[in-house]
Amino acid sequence: MKKLYSKYDKTKIKDLPRVLFQGRIVVILTETEANKAVKYLMTAGILGFDTETRPSFTKGHQNKASLLQVSTRDTCFQFRLNRFGLCPAIKKLLETKKVKKIGLSWDDDVRSLKALGNFKSQGFFELQDHMQELGVEDTSLAKLYANIFGQR
């Protein structure tokens, strides 16, 4: 296994090549569309996961997750949770052990999703928990990117 650098100079991150998702992006606006998307996603072996939440500038107030992004290698589904909430199909996806869900800082994402509805999170793989195995000490997203793409 290739050993990555343990630290990366953050001033050099801006000089790294941009990586753009070359696949299809599908915006999910209804529960019916979510049902179809989750059916497709349940056939994948591994998924990338992330949530987006509108920032709050009021002390003690945190907004709920408004977007859930779930991606296979070639298709990214953007579930507009602010439109239809955490429907049963999405809960099923979040609870399955059959599909590995990889993300960064999942504790915060799961907490914000649970504010929308109760579920038992299973099958999650926290990327930061495994980076030390590769020798990476700083596990922020930018530094992980720098270690992966900057060391060619």
N, CA, C and O atoms as a DFTB+ gen file, in Angstrom:
608 C
 N C O
     1  1       0.845      -1.183       0.000
     2  2       0.000       0.000       0.000
     3  2       0.885       1.239       0.000
     4  3       1.864       1.317       0.742
     5  1       0.534       2.196      -0.832
     6  2       1.291       3.440      -0.923
     7  2       1.106       4.264       0.337
     8  3      -0.016       4.474       0.796
     9  1       2.200       4.724       0.885
    10  2       2.156       5.576       2.069
    11  2       2.054       7.026       1.614
    12  3       2.895       7.501       0.851
    13  1       1.039       7.721       2.074
    14  2       0.864       9.126       1.736
    15  2       1.633       9.987       2.721
    16  3       1.997       9.526       3.803
    17  1       1.880      11.232       2.350
    18  2       2.548      12.138       3.276
    19  2       1.638      12.394       4.464
    20  3       0.417      12.452       4.323
    21  1       2.243      12.549       5.641
    22  2       1.438      12.758       6.840
    23  2       0.874      14.168       6.920
    24  3      -0.171      14.389       7.533
    25  1       1.552      15.108       6.309
    26  2       1.072      16.492       6.322
    27  2       1.284      17.081       4.934
    28  3       2.170      16.659       4.191
    29  1       0.451      18.065       4.601
    30  2       0.558      18.709       3.297
    31  2       0.467      20.207       3.496
    32  3      -0.393      20.688       4.233
    33  1       1.331      20.932       2.855
    34  2       1.367      22.386       2.979
    35  2       0.098      22.982       2.379
    36  3      -0.117      22.887       1.170
    37  1      -0.745      23.594       3.210
    38  2      -2.038      24.099       2.736
    39  2      -1.894      25.229       1.722
    40  3      -2.834      25.493       0.973
    41  1      -0.761      25.896       1.675
    42  2      -0.582      26.958       0.679
    43  2      -0.452      26.387      -0.729
    44  3      -0.641      27.109      -1.708
    45  1      -0.132      25.103      -0.841
    46  2       0.025      24.464      -2.153
    47  2      -1.284      23.868      -2.674
    48  3      -1.353      23.472      -3.837
    49  1      -2.314      23.796      -1.846
    50  2      -3.573      23.183      -2.249
    51  2      -4.190      23.909      -3.440
    52  3      -4.744      23.269      -4.334
    53  1      -4.103      25.226      -3.463
    54  2      -4.695      26.004      -4.560
    55  2      -4.069      25.677      -5.906
    56  3      -4.675      25.942      -6.944
    57  1      -2.870      25.107      -5.913
    58  2      -2.178      24.781      -7.157
    59  2      -2.499      23.391      -7.688
    60  3      -2.057      23.030      -8.778
    61  1      -3.256      22.612      -6.937
    62  2      -3.594      21.254      -7.369
    63  2      -4.644      21.288      -8.482
    64  3      -5.407      22.248      -8.588
    65  1      -4.682      20.254      -9.297
    66  2      -5.687      20.222     -10.371
    67  2      -7.097      20.080      -9.803
    68  3      -7.311      19.426      -8.782
    69  1      -8.055      20.710     -10.490
    70  2      -9.456      20.568     -10.090
    71  2      -9.939      19.201     -10.525
    72  3      -9.605      18.724     -11.610
    73  1     -10.723      18.581      -9.676
    74  2     -11.321      17.291     -10.009
    75  2     -12.825      17.514     -10.087
    76  3     -13.448      17.926      -9.108
    77  1     -13.405      17.244     -11.244
    78  2     -14.827      17.428     -11.457
    79  2     -15.495      16.077     -11.660
    80  3     -14.941      15.189     -12.309
    81  1     -16.678      15.931     -11.104
    82  2     -17.450      14.715     -11.291
    83  2     -17.913      14.666     -12.746
    84  3     -18.592      15.581     -13.212
    85  1     -17.556      13.621     -13.451
    86  2     -17.869      13.509     -14.875
    87  2     -19.182      12.772     -15.136
    88  3     -19.599      12.628     -16.286
    89  1     -19.824      12.311     -14.080
    90  2     -21.047      11.530     -14.244
    91  2     -22.298      12.372     -14.349
    92  3     -22.252      13.592     -14.507
    93  1     -23.406      11.685     -14.256
    94  2     -24.736      12.290     -14.360
    95  2     -25.170      12.783     -12.985
    96  3     -24.930      12.107     -11.984
    97  1     -25.801      13.942     -12.921
    98  2     -26.338      14.488     -11.666
    99  2     -27.850      14.560     -11.802
   100  3     -28.379      15.152     -12.743
   101  1     -28.543      13.938     -10.832
   102  2     -30.003      13.877     -10.854
   103  2     -30.533      14.535      -9.588
   104  3     -30.220      14.100      -8.480
   105  1     -31.332      15.578      -9.749
   106  2     -31.936      16.268      -8.610
   107  2     -33.275      15.600      -8.311
   108  3     -34.125      15.471      -9.192
   109  1     -33.453      15.178      -7.061
   110  2     -34.656      14.476      -6.620
   111  2     -35.522      15.459      -5.846
   112  3     -35.127      15.964      -4.796
   113  1     -36.726      15.725      -6.389
   114  2     -37.607      16.740      -5.810
   115  2     -38.834      16.179      -5.103
   116  3     -39.497      16.900      -4.358
   117  1     -39.149      14.889      -5.327
   118  2     -40.361      14.309      -4.736
   119  2     -40.055      12.961      -4.095
   120  3     -39.029      12.340      -4.371
   121  1     -40.952      12.534      -3.249
   122  2     -40.805      11.232      -2.604
   123  2     -40.880      10.104      -3.640
   124  3     -40.189       9.095      -3.504
   125  1     -41.701      10.266      -4.656
   126  2     -41.804       9.254      -5.717
   127  2     -40.460       9.101      -6.439
   128  3     -40.017       7.983      -6.701
   129  1     -39.821      10.219      -6.755
   130  2     -38.502      10.170      -7.384
   131  2     -37.479       9.560      -6.439
   132  3     -36.595       8.821      -6.873
   133  1     -37.592       9.864      -5.146
   134  2     -36.676       9.306      -4.143
   135  2     -36.792       7.790      -4.090
   136  3     -35.783       7.093      -3.980
   137  1     -38.022       7.273      -4.168
   138  2     -38.226       5.825      -4.149
   139  2     -37.480       5.149      -5.298
   140  3     -36.829       4.123      -5.103
   141  1     -37.578       5.727      -6.490
   142  2     -36.906       5.164      -7.664
   143  2     -35.379       5.250      -7.524
   144  3     -34.664       4.300      -7.841
   145  1     -34.900       6.388      -7.050
   146  2     -33.457       6.577      -6.892
   147  2     -32.877       5.606      -5.867
   148  3     -31.823       5.011      -6.095
   149  1     -33.566       5.448      -4.745
   150  2     -33.074       4.546      -3.697
   151  2     -33.078       3.101      -4.191
   152  3     -32.167       2.338      -3.871
   153  1     -34.074       2.725      -4.951
   154  2     -34.106       1.369      -5.524
   155  2     -32.842       1.131      -6.357
   156  3     -32.223       0.071      -6.265
   157  1     -32.469       2.109      -7.157
   158  2     -31.245       2.025      -7.958
   159  2     -30.005       1.978      -7.051
   160  3     -29.117       1.152      -7.259
   161  1     -29.948       2.858      -6.054
   162  2     -28.784       2.942      -5.170
   163  2     -28.578       1.681      -4.342
   164  3     -27.447       1.347      -3.990
   165  1     -29.659       0.982      -4.030
   166  2     -29.552      -0.246      -3.234
   167  2     -28.842      -1.367      -3.997
   168  3     -28.451      -2.369      -3.399
   169  1     -28.675      -1.205      -5.305
   170  2     -27.970      -2.221      -6.093
   171  2     -26.468      -1.952      -6.161
   172  3     -25.712      -2.792      -6.648
   173  1     -26.031      -0.795      -5.679
   174  2     -24.605      -0.439      -5.700
   175  2     -23.903      -1.066      -4.504
   176  3     -24.519      -1.290      -3.462
   177  1     -22.649      -1.340      -4.652
   178  2     -21.881      -1.906      -3.545
   179  2     -21.318      -0.858      -2.618
   180  3     -21.128      -1.097      -1.425
   181  1     -21.049       0.328      -3.189
   182  2     -20.416       1.390      -2.413
   183  2     -20.955       2.734      -2.905
   184  3     -21.151       2.947      -4.101
   185  1     -21.187       3.633      -1.945
   186  2     -21.750       4.948      -2.257
   187  2     -20.976       6.039      -1.532
   188  3     -20.483       5.835      -0.422
   189  1     -20.876       7.178      -2.159
   190  2     -20.358       8.364      -1.497
   191  2     -21.542       9.148      -0.949
   192  3     -22.560       9.297      -1.625
   193  1     -21.411       9.646       0.274
   194  2     -22.497      10.358       0.946
   195  2     -22.021      11.699       1.473
   196  3     -20.881      11.842       1.915
   197  1     -22.918      12.683       1.417
   198  2     -22.653      13.985       2.016
   199  2     -23.979      14.711       2.205
   200  3     -24.932      14.466       1.467
   201  1     -24.042      15.591       3.177
   202  2     -25.225      16.425       3.367
   203  2     -24.817      17.881       3.285
   204  3     -23.656      18.238       3.483
   205  1     -25.800      18.708       2.990
   206  2     -25.593      20.154       2.987
   207  2     -26.662      20.779       3.869
   208  3     -27.836      20.414       3.805
   209  1     -26.237      21.720       4.686
   210  2     -27.139      22.420       5.600
   211  2     -26.878      23.910       5.487
   212  3     -25.731      24.358       5.498
   213  1     -27.956      24.668       5.379
   214  2     -27.812      26.124       5.326
   215  2     -27.178      26.603       6.632
   216  3     -27.629      26.217       7.710
   217  1     -26.141      27.438       6.551
   218  2     -25.492      27.903       7.779
   219  2     -26.416      28.787       8.606
   220  3     -27.293      29.469       8.076
   221  1     -26.202      28.758       9.896
   222  2     -26.958      29.611      10.806
   223  2     -26.000      30.611      11.432
   224  3     -24.895      30.255      11.844
   225  1     -26.421      31.833      11.498
   226  2     -25.585      32.871      12.085
   227  2     -26.140      33.320      13.436
   228  3     -25.739      34.350      13.978
   229  1     -27.071      32.523      13.969
   230  2     -27.664      32.798      15.273
   231  2     -27.112      31.800      16.277
   232  3     -27.212      30.590      16.075
   233  1     -26.538      32.294      17.343
   234  2     -25.949      31.437      18.364
   235  2     -26.997      30.468      18.919
   236  3     -28.099      30.871      19.292
   237  1     -26.631      29.189      18.966
   238  2     -27.520      28.172      19.509
   239  2     -28.535      27.617      18.519
   240  3     -29.259      26.675      18.843
   241  1     -28.601      28.179      17.329
   242  2     -29.559      27.699      16.323
   243  2     -28.819      26.959      15.215
   244  3     -27.825      27.451      14.680
   245  1     -29.317      25.771      14.878
   246  2     -28.743      25.008      13.777
   247  2     -29.858      24.629      12.823
   248  3     -30.888      24.107      13.248
   249  1     -29.666      24.882      11.553
   250  2     -30.647      24.504      10.546
   251  2     -30.598      23.007      10.285
   252  3     -29.604      22.340      10.571
   253  1     -31.694      22.496       9.733
   254  2     -31.764      21.071       9.395
   255  2     -31.111      20.838       8.040
   256  3     -31.015      21.746       7.215
   257  1     -30.665      19.607       7.829
   258  2     -30.074      19.244       6.537
   259  2     -31.107      19.494       5.444
   260  3     -32.266      19.099       5.573
   261  1     -30.685      20.146       4.376
   262  2     -31.616      20.438       3.289
   263  2     -31.323      19.626       2.034
   264  3     -32.171      19.539       1.146
   265  1     -30.144      19.034       1.946
   266  2     -29.758      18.279       0.767
   267  2     -28.935      17.068       1.176
   268  3     -28.027      17.171       2.001
   269  1     -29.256      15.931       0.597
   270  2     -28.474      14.715       0.779
   271  2     -27.949      14.319      -0.590
   272  3     -28.724      14.091      -1.519
   273  1     -26.627      14.236      -0.713
   274  2     -26.002      13.824      -1.966
   275  2     -25.499      12.396      -1.812
   276  3     -24.737      12.089      -0.895
   277  1     -25.930      11.535      -2.714
   278  2     -25.532      10.136      -2.696
   279  2     -25.044       9.795      -4.096
   280  3     -25.757      10.000      -5.078
   281  1     -23.819       9.270      -4.181
   282  2     -23.224       9.074      -5.495
   283  2     -22.656       7.677      -5.678
   284  3     -22.012       7.122      -4.788
   285  1     -22.916       7.122      -6.866
   286  2     -22.207       5.940      -7.328
   287  2     -21.014       6.461      -8.128
   288  3     -20.755       7.665      -8.126
   289  1     -20.305       5.602      -8.792
   290  2     -19.177       6.052      -9.609
   291  2     -19.621       6.945     -10.765
   292  3     -18.864       7.804     -11.217
   293  1     -20.860       6.737     -11.247
   294  2     -21.269       7.461     -12.452
   295  2     -22.531       8.302     -12.313
   296  3     -22.887       9.026     -13.243
   297  1     -23.210       8.226     -11.181
   298  2     -24.445       9.000     -11.007
   299  2     -24.516       9.556      -9.588
   300  3     -24.322       8.833      -8.611
   301  1     -24.797      10.853      -9.495
   302  2     -24.968      11.507      -8.196
   303  2     -26.427      11.943      -8.071
   304  3     -26.949      12.667      -8.919
   305  1     -27.071      11.491      -7.000
   306  2     -28.448      11.893      -6.713
   307  2     -28.405      12.965      -5.629
   308  3     -27.761      12.794      -4.594
   309  1     -29.094      14.061      -5.881
   310  2     -29.197      15.136      -4.903
   311  2     -30.641      15.182      -4.408
   312  3     -31.531      15.695      -5.087
   313  1     -30.852      14.639      -3.221
   314  2     -32.179      14.579      -2.612
   315  2     -32.463      15.906      -1.916
   316  3     -31.768      16.273      -0.968
   317  1     -33.473      16.621      -2.380
   318  2     -33.857      17.912      -1.797
   319  2     -34.737      17.663      -0.565
   320  3     -35.964      17.730      -0.637
   321  1     -34.091      17.379       0.546
   322  2     -34.801      17.048       1.779
   323  2     -35.686      18.189       2.262
   324  3     -36.680      17.949       2.947
   325  1     -35.344      19.417       1.918
   326  2     -36.161      20.561       2.323
   327  2     -37.523      20.548       1.622
   328  3     -38.429      21.281       2.018
   329  1     -37.670      19.720       0.584
   330  2     -38.943      19.610      -0.140
   331  2     -39.830      18.486       0.392
   332  3     -41.045      18.653       0.491
   333  1     -39.226      17.328       0.739
   334  2     -40.053      16.175       1.107
   335  2     -39.585      15.442       2.362
   336  3     -40.179      14.429       2.732
   337  1     -38.557      15.919       3.010
   338  2     -38.129      15.343       4.275
   339  2     -37.402      14.017       4.125
   340  3     -36.919      13.662       3.050
   341  1     -37.341      13.306       5.228
   342  2     -36.643      12.019       5.277
   343  2     -37.679      10.915       5.086
   344  3     -38.220      10.382       6.056
   345  1     -37.945      10.582       3.842
   346  2     -38.994       9.612       3.510
   347  2     -38.530       8.185       3.842
   348  3     -37.338       7.962       4.050
   349  1     -39.462       7.218       3.895
   350  2     -39.116       5.835       4.234
   351  2     -38.028       5.228       3.344
   352  3     -37.207       4.453       3.836
   353  1     -37.998       5.554       2.062
   354  2     -36.980       4.989       1.170
   355  2     -35.577       5.442       1.584
   356  3     -34.642       4.641       1.595
   357  1     -35.434       6.710       1.919
   358  2     -34.123       7.215       2.335
   359  2     -33.729       6.591       3.673
   360  3     -32.569       6.230       3.869
   361  1     -34.676       6.463       4.585
   362  2     -34.379       5.804       5.859
   363  2     -33.874       4.382       5.618
   364  3     -32.936       3.931       6.275
   365  1     -34.498       3.683       4.677
   366  2     -34.082       2.315       4.344
   367  2     -32.625       2.314       3.863
   368  3     -31.840       1.451       4.256
   369  1     -32.273       3.265       3.028
   370  2     -30.903       3.363       2.526
   371  2     -29.922       3.659       3.661
   372  3     -28.838       3.079       3.710
   373  1     -30.293       4.552       4.563
   374  2     -29.431       4.914       5.682
   375  2     -29.260       3.760       6.684
   376  3     -28.274       3.709       7.419
   377  1     -30.222       2.847       6.702
   378  2     -30.201       1.749       7.673
   379  2     -29.618       0.449       7.133
   380  3     -29.335      -0.459       7.914
   381  1     -29.432       0.335       5.827
   382  2     -28.954      -0.933       5.286
   383  2     -27.464      -1.145       5.550
   384  3     -26.671      -0.204       5.521
   385  1     -27.108      -2.388       5.806
   386  2     -25.709      -2.776       5.940
   387  2     -25.170      -3.280       4.609
   388  3     -23.958      -3.402       4.435
   389  1     -26.053      -3.569       3.679
   390  2     -25.667      -4.179       2.407
   391  2     -24.862      -3.235       1.517
   392  3     -24.023      -3.678       0.732
   393  1     -25.117      -1.950       1.640
   394  2     -24.434      -0.959       0.811
   395  2     -23.523      -0.134       1.710
   396  3     -23.982       0.474       2.676
   397  1     -22.226      -0.114       1.389
   398  2     -21.263       0.668       2.168
   399  2     -21.402       2.136       1.789
   400  3     -21.371       2.490       0.611
   401  1     -21.553       2.980       2.795
   402  2     -21.730       4.415       2.592
   403  2     -20.500       5.136       3.148
   404  3     -20.253       5.121       4.354
   405  1     -19.739       5.764       2.260
   406  2     -18.486       6.408       2.636
   407  2     -18.684       7.916       2.707
   408  3     -19.278       8.523       1.816
   409  1     -18.179       8.503       3.776
   410  2     -18.293       9.943       3.932
   411  2     -17.202      10.492       4.818
   412  3     -16.367       9.754       5.342
   413  1     -17.223      11.782       4.973
   414  2     -16.243      12.499       5.771
   415  2     -17.002      13.282       6.839
   416  3     -17.930      14.024       6.519
   417  1     -16.621      13.124       8.092
   418  2     -17.294      13.781       9.228
   419  2     -18.756      13.358       9.321
   420  3     -19.652      14.197       9.419
   421  1     -18.981      12.067       9.289
   422  2     -20.339      11.558       9.280
   423  2     -21.124      11.807      10.553
   424  3     -22.354      11.844      10.512
   425  1     -20.461      11.978      11.670
   426  2     -21.202      12.232      12.910
   427  2     -22.118      13.443      12.761
   428  3     -23.284      13.393      13.154
   429  1     -21.601      14.520      12.202
   430  2     -22.398      15.735      12.017
   431  2     -23.528      15.500      11.018
   432  3     -24.655      15.942      11.239
   433  1     -23.230      14.805       9.921
   434  2     -24.247      14.550       8.900
   435  2     -25.381      13.684       9.450
   436  3     -26.556      13.981       9.235
   437  1     -25.023      12.621      10.157
   438  2     -26.050      11.733      10.724
   439  2     -26.900      12.484      11.745
   440  3     -28.119      12.323      11.786
   441  1     -26.256      13.296      12.560
   442  2     -26.996      14.080      13.562
   443  2     -27.999      15.019      12.873
   444  3     -29.139      15.142      13.323
   445  1     -27.584      15.673      11.800
   446  2     -28.505      16.583      11.115
   447  2     -29.622      15.817      10.398
   448  3     -30.745      16.312      10.310
   449  1     -29.333      14.634       9.891
   450  2     -30.381      13.816       9.268
   451  2     -31.371      13.301      10.316
   452  3     -32.571      13.227      10.052
   453  1     -30.875      12.948      11.492
   454  2     -31.767      12.449      12.551
   455  2     -32.696      13.539      13.078
   456  3     -33.718      13.238      13.695
   457  1     -32.352      14.788      12.841
   458  2     -33.261      15.883      13.206
   459  2     -34.492      15.866      12.300
   460  3     -35.530      16.429      12.648
   461  1     -34.376      15.220      11.140
   462  2     -35.501      15.115      10.204
   463  2     -36.344      13.868      10.434
   464  3     -37.505      13.819      10.028
   465  1     -35.771      12.869      11.079
   466  2     -36.502      11.620      11.330
   467  2     -35.594      10.581      11.942
   468  3     -34.388      10.573      11.696
   469  1     -36.171       9.712      12.735
   470  2     -35.395       8.701      13.434
   471  2     -35.037       7.544      12.500
   472  3     -35.867       7.090      11.712
   473  1     -33.807       7.078      12.598
   474  2     -33.349       5.900      11.870
   475  2     -32.107       5.363      12.570
   476  3     -31.462       6.064      13.349
   477  1     -31.785       4.103      12.278
   478  2     -30.595       3.468      12.841
   479  2     -29.534       3.446      11.746
   480  3     -29.636       2.667      10.798
   481  1     -28.523       4.289      11.870
   482  2     -27.497       4.391      10.823
   483  2     -26.590       3.162      10.850
   484  3     -26.024       2.799      11.881
   485  1     -26.474       2.534       9.673
   486  2     -25.641       1.349       9.535
   487  2     -24.937       1.361       8.184
   488  3     -25.418       1.963       7.224
   489  1     -23.800       0.694       8.125
   490  2     -23.075       0.569       6.873
   491  2     -22.253       1.783       6.516
   492  3     -21.851       1.932       5.361
   493  1     -21.986       2.666       7.480
   494  2     -21.217       3.878       7.203
   495  2     -19.728       3.628       7.418
   496  3     -19.332       2.907       8.334
   497  1     -18.925       4.224       6.577
   498  2     -17.472       4.136       6.636
   499  2     -16.948       5.556       6.740
   500  3     -17.048       6.332       5.790
   501  1     -16.395       5.893       7.881
   502  2     -15.859       7.235       8.111
   503  2     -14.438       7.294       7.582
   504  3     -13.528       6.681       8.140
   505  1     -14.260       8.027       6.518
   506  2     -12.967       8.127       5.848
   507  2     -11.859       8.592       6.788
   508  3     -10.748       8.066       6.740
   509  1     -12.144       9.554       7.626
   510  2     -11.130      10.092       8.533
   511  2     -10.591       9.040       9.498
   512  3      -9.436       9.120       9.917
   513  1     -11.412       8.057       9.853
   514  2     -10.984       7.027      10.799
   515  2      -9.902       6.111      10.233
   516  3      -9.232       5.407      10.989
   517  1      -9.728       6.112       8.926
   518  2      -8.804       5.175       8.304
   519  2      -7.602       5.838       7.643
   520  3      -6.741       5.145       7.102
   521  1      -7.529       7.142       7.675
   522  2      -6.435       7.829       7.003
   523  2      -5.097       7.659       7.720
   524  3      -4.048       7.704       7.076
   525  1      -5.111       7.468       9.031
   526  2      -3.844       7.269       9.740
   527  2      -3.156       5.976       9.299
   528  3      -1.933       5.861       9.374
   529  1      -3.950       5.003       8.838
   530  2      -3.371       3.756       8.324
   531  2      -2.478       4.039       7.114
   532  3      -1.545       3.287       6.833
   533  1      -2.773       5.128       6.402
   534  2      -1.986       5.527       5.236
   535  2      -0.926       6.569       5.593
   536  3      -0.189       7.043       4.729
   537  1      -0.862       6.917       6.874
   538  2       0.140       7.884       7.318
   539  2      -0.298       9.329       7.247
   540  3       0.536      10.226       7.367
   541  1      -1.579       9.582       7.055
   542  2      -2.074      10.951       6.969
   543  2      -2.513      11.412       8.355
   544  3      -3.360      10.783       8.990
   545  1      -1.930      12.514       8.814
   546  2      -2.281      13.035      10.134
   547  2      -3.405      14.062      10.058
   548  3      -4.331      14.034      10.869
   549  1      -3.327      14.957       9.098
   550  2      -4.343      16.008       8.956
   551  2      -5.425      15.487       8.019
   552  3      -5.179      15.284       6.830
   553  1      -6.627      15.270       8.556
   554  2      -7.688      14.602       7.782
   555  2      -8.810      15.541       7.359
   556  3      -9.938      15.096       7.143
   557  1      -8.519      16.824       7.240
   558  2      -9.528      17.728       6.691
   559  2      -9.714      17.374       5.221
   560  3      -8.822      16.791       4.605
   561  1     -10.862      17.720       4.660
   562  2     -11.146      17.363       3.280
   563  2     -10.085      17.901       2.327
   564  3      -9.611      17.167       1.460
   565  1      -9.708      19.153       2.471
   566  2      -8.717      19.740       1.577
   567  2      -7.379      19.014       1.679
   568  3      -6.720      18.782       0.665
   569  1      -6.982      18.663       2.869
   570  2      -5.700      17.981       3.054
   571  2      -5.764      16.544       2.530
   572  3      -4.779      16.041       1.989
   573  1      -6.910      15.882       2.685
   574  2      -7.049      14.539       2.108
   575  2      -6.919      14.600       0.595
   576  3      -6.235      13.774      -0.011
   577  1      -7.567      15.567      -0.004
   578  2      -7.483      15.767      -1.453
   579  2      -6.036      16.013      -1.871
   580  3      -5.552      15.438      -2.846
   581  1      -5.363      16.868      -1.127
   582  2      -3.979      17.188      -1.443
   583  2      -3.106      15.946      -1.385
   584  3      -2.248      15.749      -2.246
   585  1      -3.313      15.117      -0.392
   586  2      -2.518      13.898      -0.263
   587  2      -2.798      12.925      -1.395
   588  3      -1.881      12.264      -1.883
   589  1      -4.034      12.829      -1.815
   590  2      -4.396      11.867      -2.872
   591  2      -3.935      12.359      -4.235
   592  3      -3.332      11.598      -4.991
   593  1      -4.206      13.616      -4.563
   594  2      -3.945      14.117      -5.903
   595  2      -2.638      14.884      -6.039
   596  3      -2.176      15.118      -7.156
   597  1      -2.038      15.278      -4.929
   598  2      -0.828      16.075      -5.013
   599  2       0.456      15.267      -5.000
   600  3       1.538      15.817      -5.205
   601  1       0.349      13.967      -4.761
   602  2       1.547      13.150      -4.617
   603  2       1.720      12.200      -5.787
   604  3       1.808      10.989      -5.585
   605  1       1.769      12.706      -6.973
   606  2       1.929      11.837      -8.153
   607  2       3.360      11.723      -8.547
   608  3       3.681      11.034      -9.515
